[in-house]
Amino acid sequence: MSAFLSQLPALLGVVIGALGSYLAVVRSDGARFRRERDARWEERRLGVYTDYARAVKQTVTLTYRVAAHLGNDPHPHPLSPEEAEPLLAEATVGRDPVGEALLMLGSTEVVERARAWVVVALEMEGFLRAGTRDPEAWRRLMEKQRAARRAYYDAVREDLALPPGNPARWSLPSADGQR
């Protein structure tokens, strides 16, 4: 019995060491699982945020083209309201499912900024549906849309802990080749 008692501290050391190793592995695996799960959700959110931006931008681009037809915008590819109507309807139908995904996966701030951006896009559509020919009012709407778009992208970057991006103000040549 005394041999057993003399070996007991070593045996307890082995058991405690094995238990400690087991707990360390379980904890490490749990942390790795949480990191991987968070990364998967971030990828999904980025995909939804991108899809939503693409859908709203499709509407905005169509409004630029119709505005050019009405003389409000210098877009090089004008589109009549009649030609644009089915394309705008298609853009709206395409935006609805990604909007629902955004509501499910997006942060509160991103969803609010997305709503503000689409509201401006709808204002632009309404401006054109009324057949308004006012380049200055259109310019103000474009600036409002750009600010809403910038706020959306800023909220997305903050939600995904991305570095700040560019302000989306590209200097493009005008129709006469000047900047």
Buried (B, 14 or more C-beta within 10 A) or exposed (E): EEEEEEEEEEEEEEEEEEEEEEEEEEEEEEEEEEEEEEEEEBEEBBEBBEBBBEBBBBBBBBBBBBBBBBEBBBBEEBBEEEEBBEBBEEBBEBBEEBBEBBEEBBBEBBBBBBBBBBEBBBBBBEBBBEEBEEBEEBEEBBEBBBEBBBBBBBBBBBBBEEEEEEEEEEEEEEEEEEE
